[in-house]
Amino acid sequence: MNKQITLFSALAASLLVSFAAQAADTAELKVKGVIRPSACTPAFTGTNVVDYGTIAAKGLSATAPNVLAEKTIAFTVTCDAATKVAVRAIDNKASTVVPGLMTAINSNLGDKHAYGLGAAGGKNIGAYSVRTIVGSFTADGATPDIVADAANNGTWAKSTYGRFNADGTGRQAFATSGSTTPGSYKTMSGNLGVTAVLDKGANLPLTQNIDLDGSATIEVQYL
């Protein structure tokens, strides 16, 4: 080892003498990654599309928000081994949200819960909300409590409604019933609820077909 160090030092000294008068531009290469004991995959069962079908324009209110019925979609997180995870939902169409519509569903809701439904004829169509349906989930065969970390700081509290924030702030996890500490599970399955609200008809181009075009990314975070 000492010989190797001496040889390197001598070589380095030689290089310094040879190139002392030359300037050098540099670029840093970094190599990063995470080795995890297990990986988890979020998935929808059967389809990832919440389909409201054909909505008759003549049935829409021209003067008030139009609340559509809640639709459910089966959702599962599967891990290679029991793993502690959280879930969040991020809006991919945030620029198309019509402000103020979520209060038509619930006076306690606001724009932070609103996901965009796309646009048509230069007009934003409306908004929708996404929630975990509390009580519908199982975690390794047991019924867990849904707990939420609203500030992303590790402070968890039981969630009574499971509403996601559209900007990805806040997250939800699964805990043993009666606990607020996220637990480790291999399979977590249940239903997400989606409720769409269309803007009042007077603001929509109802003389043409209007395609609802919402999109959100469901993300699993390892705790």
N, C-alpha and C positions, 0 to 999 in steps of 0.2 A: 504494500500500500504506500509506503514512504517513497519508493522508487517512482511509482506512478505519479505521485503528487509532485515530486521534483522535476520529472520529465515534463509534465504539463506546465509547471511554472516556468521552466526554461523556454518552452515553445511559446507560451504566452508573452514572455518578455521579448522574444524574437519578433513576434507579430507586432507588438507595440512599437518596436523600433522601425519595422518596415512600413507600417501604415500610420505612423504618428502624424504625418503631414496631411493625411487624407480625411475628409469629413465623411460621416456615415449616416444615412437615413435608415430608420428602423420601423418595423411594424410588429406588433405583439400578436402572437398566436396563443389562444386559450383553449383548453380542452375541459369540458364540463359534462356532468351527467349525474344521475341518481340511481343507485342500486337499491331496489325495493324488495322486501321479502315476498311480496305478492302484488298482483295487478288486479284492478277492478274495471269492469266494462259496463257502462250504462247502455240500455237498449229498450226499445219499445216492442211490445208483443204484437206481431201481426202487421201493424202499420204505424208509421210515424206521422200520419196525416189526421188532423181533426177536420172533418168535412161537414159543413153546414148545408150542403146540397144547394138546391135552387130556392132562392128567397124572392118572393113576389114584391116588386117595387110598390104596388098599390097597397100592400099591407103595412108599409112603413109610415110612421108618424112624420109629418113634415115639420113639426115644431118642437119635438122633444127627442132625446136620445132613444135609440131602439135597442133594448136589451134582448139578446138571443139566449136561448136555453143553454145551461151548462152542459158541456160534452165531457165525457171521461175517456181517458186513454191509458192502457195498461203500461206500466213502467217497471223495469227491473234493473238492479245493480247486482252484478255477479262478480265475486272475487275468487282468486285462486285459493285463498285461505282467509280465515276470519280477519277482517281488517276494519279499522276505524276510519270512516269516511264522512264527508259532508257533500251536499248537493246544492248547486245554485243554477239559476236560469238567466241567460243574458239575451237581451233583445237584439236581433239582427236588422230590425226595421225601425229603429228608434225615431228616425226623422219623419216617420209617417203617423205618429201618434196625434190624435185629436185631443187636446188638453181638456180636462174637466169631466170626461165621460165616466171615469170609474166610480164617481159618487152616485151614478145612476144605479149601480149594483148595490153599493153599501156606502153610507155617509162617512164611514170611518176610513174609506179607501181614498187614495189620491193618485196623482200622476206618477208617483214612484212605482206604482203597481201596474202601470199601463204599458202594454206592448203594442207596437204599430201593426196595422192591418193592411198596409200598402196604400197605394194611391191610384186614382183613375181620373182622367180628364183634368189633371192638374189639382185635384182635390184629395185630401187625405180622407180615407174611408171611415176610420174609427179607431178602436183600441180593443185589446182583450187582456184578461188577467190569467195567470197560471198559479195553481196551488197544489200542494199535496193534500189529498183527501184524508184527513185525520181519521184513523180507525180502519182504513182500508188496507194498510200495510201489514205485512208480516216480515219478521227478521229471523231467519233460521227457524221458522215454524211458530215463533211466538209473536204476540202483538206488542210492538214497541210504542213508546211515546215519541212523537215528533218534537224535537227541540230545535230552537233557533238561536243563532248568534248574530244579532242584528248589527253589531258594530265590528264584526270580524276581529274581535280581540280575545276570543276564547271564553267569553261570558255567555253561558247557555241558559235558556229559560224554556219552559214548556210552551209549545205553540198550540193555540186553540183553533187556528184556521189554516195555517200552512201557506200563507200567501207569499209568493216570491217577489222581490224587487227587480224591476226590469233592467236596471243598470248593473246587475250582478253583485251589488253590495248586499251584505247579509247572506246567510247560508243556513241550511237545515240538515239535521243529522238524526240518527235513530238511537234511542236510549231504552234501557230496561224500564218497564212500566213503573212509574213512581220516582224515577231518577231523572236528573237533568244533565248527567254526564254521558256523552256519546259512547256507545258500546261498539265492540268489534263483532262483525257478522260476515258470513260468507255470501248469503243471498238475501236481498231486501227487495220485496215485490209489493206493488200496490197500484193505486190509480192516481193520476194527475187529473185535475179538473180545469177546464178551459171555458171561460165565459167571454163572449164577444159582445161589444156594444158598437152599433153603427151610429154615425152622426145623424142628426135630424135630416129628413129627406130634402128639405129646402137647400141644404148645403152639398148635396150629392148630384152627380150628373146622371139622373135616373132615366134619361132617354137612350142610354147605351148599356151594354153588359158591364157589370162591375165585378171583377174577380177579387175575392178576399185573398190576401197574399201575406199572411203573417209567417214569421220565421224566428225561432229562438234556439239558442245552443244550450243544452243541458250539460253541465260540467260537474265531474266528480273531483273532489279535493281530498287528499290524504291528510289525516289529522295526526 
